[in-house]
Amino acid sequence: MKVPLMKEILGANDQVALENRAIFDSNRIFSINLMASPGAGKTSFILATAERLPKSLKVGVIEGDVASNLDAQAIASRGIPVIQINTGGGCHLDAPMVQSALNRLPLGEINLLFVENVGNLVCPAYFSLGTHLNVLIASIPEGHDKPYKYPDIFAAADAVILNKVDLLPLVDFDLEYFRRGISMVNPAVPLFPVSCKTGEGLEEWVKWLLLRVRNAFS
């Protein structure tokens, strides 16, 4: 019974995800599903990216958390439109949650939307939100074994961010081992080592992102 039920749940979610994509496209909004474990730096990454984007590219955020609105407050303090979703214990966002949030965002004032998923390396891999990209953030303090332990979410990523590289001199992290783990499950995915604290690597990431945004609506 469990397998058919899961297929039914995912099928219903995927239908709403298609509706979300239609909303994004009709409003010419490029959308990113941002996935990571707790503490990897999703909110800091959004803010660091927004600071480096052209002023003409207007950012919006859907903020997913189990509880609280702390991250949403940090984003709103920068003048970025943000809608908070609290899952009340749920380990991921789904497409209907995102659609509900879209109804409360000023879509006409947004060109680039970040959907910050709940901090989790399992459930978000299986629920499409309708976004144009799935971006996964890993971080140096988490260790170099995450692609081996959580292969599905790395396989689902269109880009992998390795955050907090400023800590490499202080942490026993094998970068090549990490790269090999990613290549085993997702050989073509680009990897961007960055530091939101120092700014290292962020320009390369933003350059890649802007190209994807331009190609999406050209």
TAVENKA-V76653 format. One record per helix or strand of 2 or more residues. SS is the DSSP state (@ for helix, = for strand). FROM is the first residue (numbers start at 1). TO is the last residue. Records with the same first field share a line. If there is no record, write none. Layout:
BEGIN
SS->FROM-TO, FROM-TO
END
This chain:
BEGIN
@->2-26, 42-51, 70-76, 95-102, 107-109, 123-126, 140-142, 146-149, 151-155, 165-170, 175-185, 202-216
=->30-36, 59-65, 81-86, 112-116, 133-139, 159-163, 190-193
END
